[in-house]
Amino acid sequence: MADSEDSKPHTQADELAAGSTPASRDLHDESLSEDAIRKCLSDADALKQEGNEHFRRKQWDQALASYRAALGRLPKRRDPPSIKDKGKSRAAKDEEGETPATDSEEPSSSDVAASQEEHDEPAIVLTGVELECAKARAVLNANIGACFVKLGEHKEVVSACTEALRDDPDYIKALQRRAVANEAIDSWSSLSSAQEDYKRLLELLPSRSPELVSIRRTLAALPPRIEAAQKRETAEMLDKLKGLGNQILGNFGLSTDNFQFVPNGQGGYSMNFVR
């Protein structure tokens, strides 16, 4: 079932969905007061309870709409400054007279630290209310993923749970749903992603969790599936390339069958032309 802290539906959810509260103002405005954000959290929770009620009644589309409406009430995630933005900041400093070290100069320790920061994604320190928003977003995105599970939309499950994990990287339910959905997609990349999620779940789940047995069993079965998917997709790619090659070579009365690749004994291949 979708995640819930209170199973009782809120009676004012329809009013909130209509946008009749101050929460409908621009949620990305950094000047938004804490009281206003808490109002957003309250509105989002009311819509979440409405979604939970729809989910219990197996009304997947209605539940999905309520969860999405609730998510729209919350401020968006505050992303870290990009490397591009940092580059602009450093360029501005250079224009102000802080010249970078030349090739003949050894960079200072502060320069090395600044360079390292540009390559590492900086951690964002969240305030108390921002943490509450992050938790609420994670739960709502995971709930959206649960709706897509019921609707059989596996790629949408992966997308929604990935969003949940951006706010809460250790969210067990989101990891589980994403792993199962990636298994169902059954591609080389999706199976590899499922393998990583299951490995992470082994680290997060309590040692006495009954789910550990099935996860270990699934992990043991994944490598041959990944290998088979890799071979299948590689063969499909080569067939497409062969078709493209034949289309081009056909203009010269040739085909890819005129070219044979033979192992050269040095880990590579030599190409022979045959008629």
QUICOR-V630362 format. One record per residue. N is the residue number from 1. SS is DSSP state (hx for helix, st for strand, lp for the rest). PSI is psi in radians with two decimals (NA if undefined). Layout:
# QUICOR-V630362
n=N ss=SS psi=PSI
n=N ss=SS psi=PSI
This chain:
# QUICOR-V630362
n=1 ss=lp psi=2.71
n=2 ss=lp psi=2.64
n=3 ss=lp psi=2.44
n=4 ss=lp psi=2.51
n=5 ss=lp psi=-0.27
n=6 ss=lp psi=2.11
n=7 ss=lp psi=-0.14
n=8 ss=lp psi=2.15
n=9 ss=lp psi=2.67
n=10 ss=lp psi=2.36
n=11 ss=lp psi=-0.19
n=12 ss=lp psi=0.25
n=13 ss=hx psi=-0.64
n=14 ss=hx psi=-0.67
n=15 ss=hx psi=-0.69
n=16 ss=hx psi=-0.71
n=17 ss=hx psi=-0.49
n=18 ss=lp psi=-0.09
n=19 ss=lp psi=0.59
n=20 ss=lp psi=0.10
n=21 ss=lp psi=2.87
n=22 ss=hx psi=-0.23
n=23 ss=hx psi=-0.24
n=24 ss=hx psi=-0.03
n=25 ss=lp psi=3.01
n=26 ss=lp psi=1.98
n=27 ss=lp psi=-0.09
n=28 ss=lp psi=0.07
n=29 ss=lp psi=2.06
n=30 ss=lp psi=-0.30
n=31 ss=lp psi=0.00
n=32 ss=lp psi=2.20
n=33 ss=lp psi=2.83
n=34 ss=hx psi=-0.66
n=35 ss=hx psi=-0.71
n=36 ss=hx psi=-0.70
n=37 ss=hx psi=-0.69
n=38 ss=hx psi=-0.55
n=39 ss=hx psi=-0.69
n=40 ss=hx psi=-0.76
n=41 ss=hx psi=-0.73
n=42 ss=hx psi=-0.77
n=43 ss=hx psi=-0.75
n=44 ss=hx psi=-0.67
n=45 ss=hx psi=-0.67
n=46 ss=hx psi=-0.75
n=47 ss=hx psi=-0.58
n=48 ss=hx psi=-0.75
n=49 ss=hx psi=-0.66
n=50 ss=hx psi=-0.76
n=51 ss=hx psi=-0.70
n=52 ss=hx psi=-0.68
n=53 ss=hx psi=-0.75
n=54 ss=hx psi=-0.71
n=55 ss=hx psi=-0.76
n=56 ss=hx psi=-0.55
n=57 ss=lp psi=0.11
n=58 ss=lp psi=0.53
n=59 ss=lp psi=1.35
n=60 ss=hx psi=-0.78
n=61 ss=hx psi=-0.70
n=62 ss=hx psi=-0.69
n=63 ss=hx psi=-0.76
n=64 ss=hx psi=-0.77
n=65 ss=hx psi=-0.71
n=66 ss=hx psi=-0.76
n=67 ss=hx psi=-0.69
n=68 ss=hx psi=-0.68
n=69 ss=hx psi=-0.70
n=70 ss=hx psi=-0.73
n=71 ss=hx psi=-0.62
n=72 ss=hx psi=-0.30
n=73 ss=lp psi=-0.28
n=74 ss=lp psi=2.62
n=75 ss=lp psi=2.54
n=76 ss=lp psi=2.81
n=77 ss=lp psi=2.42
n=78 ss=lp psi=1.84
n=79 ss=lp psi=2.65
n=80 ss=lp psi=2.72
n=81 ss=lp psi=2.41
n=82 ss=lp psi=2.85
n=83 ss=hx psi=-0.59
n=84 ss=hx psi=-0.76
n=85 ss=hx psi=-0.67
n=86 ss=hx psi=-0.63
n=87 ss=hx psi=-0.70
n=88 ss=hx psi=-0.68
n=89 ss=hx psi=-0.75
n=90 ss=hx psi=-0.65
n=91 ss=hx psi=-0.66
n=92 ss=hx psi=-0.68
n=93 ss=hx psi=-0.68
n=94 ss=hx psi=-0.70
n=95 ss=hx psi=-0.46
n=96 ss=lp psi=-0.02
n=97 ss=lp psi=-0.05
n=98 ss=lp psi=1.62
n=99 ss=lp psi=2.46
n=100 ss=lp psi=2.83
n=101 ss=lp psi=2.44
n=102 ss=lp psi=3.07
n=103 ss=lp psi=-0.52
n=104 ss=lp psi=-0.16
n=105 ss=lp psi=2.47
n=106 ss=lp psi=2.20
n=107 ss=lp psi=2.53
n=108 ss=lp psi=2.94
n=109 ss=hx psi=-0.58
n=110 ss=hx psi=-0.62
n=111 ss=hx psi=-0.73
n=112 ss=hx psi=-0.76
n=113 ss=hx psi=-0.74
n=114 ss=hx psi=-0.67
n=115 ss=hx psi=-0.70
n=116 ss=hx psi=-0.69
n=117 ss=hx psi=-0.55
n=118 ss=hx psi=-0.47
n=119 ss=hx psi=-0.33
n=120 ss=lp psi=2.36
n=121 ss=lp psi=2.11
n=122 ss=lp psi=2.54
n=123 ss=lp psi=2.49
n=124 ss=lp psi=2.22
n=125 ss=lp psi=2.03
n=126 ss=lp psi=2.53
n=127 ss=lp psi=3.02
n=128 ss=hx psi=-0.80
n=129 ss=hx psi=-0.54
n=130 ss=hx psi=-0.63
n=131 ss=hx psi=-0.69
n=132 ss=hx psi=-0.72
n=133 ss=hx psi=-0.71
n=134 ss=hx psi=-0.76
n=135 ss=hx psi=-0.75
n=136 ss=hx psi=-0.74
n=137 ss=hx psi=-0.74
n=138 ss=hx psi=-0.79
n=139 ss=hx psi=-0.77
n=140 ss=hx psi=-0.73
n=141 ss=hx psi=-0.67
n=142 ss=hx psi=-0.67
n=143 ss=hx psi=-0.68
n=144 ss=hx psi=-0.73
n=145 ss=hx psi=-0.69
n=146 ss=hx psi=-0.66
n=147 ss=hx psi=-0.75
n=148 ss=hx psi=-0.51
n=149 ss=hx psi=-0.83
n=150 ss=hx psi=-0.53
n=151 ss=hx psi=-0.09
n=152 ss=lp psi=0.38
n=153 ss=lp psi=1.48
n=154 ss=hx psi=-0.71
n=155 ss=hx psi=-0.61
n=156 ss=hx psi=-0.58
n=157 ss=hx psi=-0.82
n=158 ss=hx psi=-0.78
n=159 ss=hx psi=-0.83
n=160 ss=hx psi=-0.76
n=161 ss=hx psi=-0.54
n=162 ss=hx psi=-0.70
n=163 ss=hx psi=-0.72
n=164 ss=hx psi=-0.70
n=165 ss=hx psi=-0.32
n=166 ss=hx psi=-0.55
n=167 ss=hx psi=-0.52
n=168 ss=lp psi=1.54
n=169 ss=lp psi=-0.34
n=170 ss=lp psi=0.37
n=171 ss=lp psi=1.86
n=172 ss=hx psi=-0.80
n=173 ss=hx psi=-0.69
n=174 ss=hx psi=-0.71
n=175 ss=hx psi=-0.75
n=176 ss=hx psi=-0.82
n=177 ss=hx psi=-0.70
n=178 ss=hx psi=-0.70
n=179 ss=hx psi=-0.80
n=180 ss=hx psi=-0.71
n=181 ss=hx psi=-0.72
n=182 ss=hx psi=-0.60
n=183 ss=hx psi=-0.76
n=184 ss=hx psi=-0.60
n=185 ss=hx psi=-0.67
n=186 ss=lp psi=0.55
n=187 ss=lp psi=2.93
n=188 ss=hx psi=-0.87
n=189 ss=hx psi=-0.69
n=190 ss=hx psi=-0.68
n=191 ss=hx psi=-0.64
n=192 ss=hx psi=-0.68
n=193 ss=hx psi=-0.71
n=194 ss=hx psi=-0.71
n=195 ss=hx psi=-0.76
n=196 ss=hx psi=-0.70
n=197 ss=hx psi=-0.71
n=198 ss=hx psi=-0.66
n=199 ss=hx psi=-0.70
n=200 ss=hx psi=-0.66
n=201 ss=hx psi=-0.62
n=202 ss=hx psi=-0.57
n=203 ss=hx psi=-0.55
n=204 ss=hx psi=-0.60
n=205 ss=lp psi=2.54
n=206 ss=lp psi=2.62
n=207 ss=lp psi=-0.41
n=208 ss=lp psi=0.12
n=209 ss=lp psi=2.29
n=210 ss=lp psi=-0.26
n=211 ss=hx psi=-0.28
n=212 ss=hx psi=-0.66
n=213 ss=hx psi=-0.85
n=214 ss=hx psi=-0.60
n=215 ss=hx psi=-0.75
n=216 ss=hx psi=-0.66
n=217 ss=hx psi=-0.73
n=218 ss=hx psi=-0.73
n=219 ss=hx psi=-0.64
n=220 ss=hx psi=-0.53
n=221 ss=hx psi=-0.24
n=222 ss=hx psi=-0.73
n=223 ss=hx psi=-0.82
n=224 ss=hx psi=-0.54
n=225 ss=hx psi=-0.70
n=226 ss=hx psi=-0.75
n=227 ss=hx psi=-0.75
n=228 ss=hx psi=-0.73
n=229 ss=hx psi=-0.68
n=230 ss=hx psi=-0.82
n=231 ss=hx psi=-0.70
n=232 ss=hx psi=-0.80
n=233 ss=hx psi=-0.59
n=234 ss=hx psi=-0.75
n=235 ss=hx psi=-0.72
n=236 ss=hx psi=-0.70
n=237 ss=hx psi=-0.75
n=238 ss=hx psi=-0.65
n=239 ss=hx psi=-0.71
n=240 ss=hx psi=-0.73
n=241 ss=hx psi=-0.66
n=242 ss=hx psi=-0.73
n=243 ss=hx psi=-0.72
n=244 ss=hx psi=-0.72
n=245 ss=hx psi=-0.73
n=246 ss=hx psi=-0.61
n=247 ss=hx psi=-0.70
n=248 ss=hx psi=-0.82
n=249 ss=hx psi=-0.41
n=250 ss=hx psi=-0.46
n=251 ss=hx psi=-0.31
n=252 ss=hx psi=0.25
n=253 ss=lp psi=0.42
n=254 ss=lp psi=3.00
n=255 ss=lp psi=3.00
n=256 ss=hx psi=-0.32
n=257 ss=hx psi=-0.31
n=258 ss=hx psi=-0.09
n=259 ss=st psi=2.19
n=260 ss=st psi=2.38
n=261 ss=st psi=2.10
n=262 ss=st psi=2.31
n=263 ss=st psi=2.34
n=264 ss=lp psi=0.09
n=265 ss=lp psi=-0.01
n=266 ss=lp psi=0.37
n=267 ss=lp psi=0.00
n=268 ss=lp psi=-2.86
n=269 ss=st psi=2.60
n=270 ss=st psi=2.59
n=271 ss=st psi=2.26
n=272 ss=st psi=2.45
n=273 ss=st psi=2.26
n=274 ss=lp psi=2.64
n=275 ss=lp psi=NA
